[in-house]
């Protein structure tokens, strides 16, 4: 049975609900058709060539209810957080605007599926000029689900002009032992003029990499004039995870700085897919990603920079460094540049290597066993990403909230 | 404590050591001198267990719990936990690892092996500060990344700090004097002298006699062409200084 057809029943029952505004049905229906026609990506799709989804395709999922949570450390009148269903009724214009703009940033089978099922999740809206001092936490999780379940939460985060926010998004996929789970959140972020978002994506330390859990996560972000996105992403486990980050620098002078790390073990498979599109002049992008693959695990970093036509003073840099520790571990690092303007500074670098024997020997001569030495050195290797964050407040937040940011983790 | 017999060793199939004999007892400090390429560093790396060097003949025995054991059968970290310490000629830079964290990991590895208590951060902090004071090293060393952006002299002093923390039974100091200015040399030598005791032994490997102005060895050996060609006392080092290696070889 083709896996996509599993969703037909889900779509049909969803389409019977009548208490939602008409525009939602009008939004879901074409996405449902498009998803069923397109199907899940295969290895033949360039953007998915390193990640085989066949295990997901052959799993039987039932659509679960989202165990999502959104809260601020301290409540703030300048920020509203609504369940998405409520927002679809009461803040229709905002939701529609964000969805439309985000679909211009990126679209794939999973975002279509998310559109097809649109309803669960949150709308976060920061009012014009507000600098929100405390942190917003968004959590999606599948934990102890009684049966194989799949959830597709949608979050929409809108920062109006001149605002600031720190957002920590946590994804947890720990199904009951022996059960399969698919967690596939889509987060759409709109940064208006002069808005700054500090964005941290991480996973809880309690998450074990079970044999049959999958996380396919995607964030799409559109930046207006002089807007700024500082992003840090840290992933490990479950069995298969894919982290998509699609950023469109849509306004002149906008800037994105992304840092990321991964550390895979066992049979884990992790795929970072980062797309930065410079669609305006005077835009800046930075990507610095480091990964470690142990045992029989596999890590992937595909980073794409696209610079549009007729732009000026575009400055883009991308760097990825990776470490292979296991005899059968694998890392694929693929930079991809597409430059359509002349007035552009663009650099990229990619390295994959092993630990230096001299470093390991040095630690061993101080009585530290080989395994422990490798563990110390690989943690030190990824820690460099955090040390590279020069924006002090963001680095503090990363150290506080991200799993890989903590010493000794 | 250490007994080396007819040691032959190669690196990349090239023979470097061609029959070294050396016996070191507790409380002794031996200086091994020799021209470049004589095999001094190879000898130190073989004692520490560097994987690139292959012993082709002979034996290295080391006393563990009053019994002479085959040192070559132990991994580098096992040797270290049994009390062998190599101060590197070129200490390795390890970005991302703080000196403090490194020292504590090393100390606790040895403590756990010897059945002692591992120290938590607070306890170790007190312990390491006492060591810093005893050998006159600034505490800012601790928060820096291991050997990263250290000057040549600082790297060598950091090796002495590690030695002070680990209190080895047998320390091999591989050209610890190389690349040091007079002041640094004096500081490093003072640190080494502080750590000498009747319970431990040291092998000081050097090209030049000048560190021996500050550290007086019990025995001096001349290594040349992969063999110890002469052994003597402090007078032999003076002879090298006055007449050069050519005269002796």
Interface residues (C-beta under 8 A of the other chain):
Chain A: X356 X357 X358 X359 X361 X362 X363 X364 X365 X366 X367 X368 X369 X370 X372 X373 X376 X377 X379 X380 X381 X382 X383 X384 X387 X407
Chain B: X48 X49 X50 X51 X52 X75 X76 X77 X79 X80 X81 X85 X86 X88 X91 X92 X94 X95 X96 X97 X101 X102 X105 X106 X109 X110 X113 X162 X166
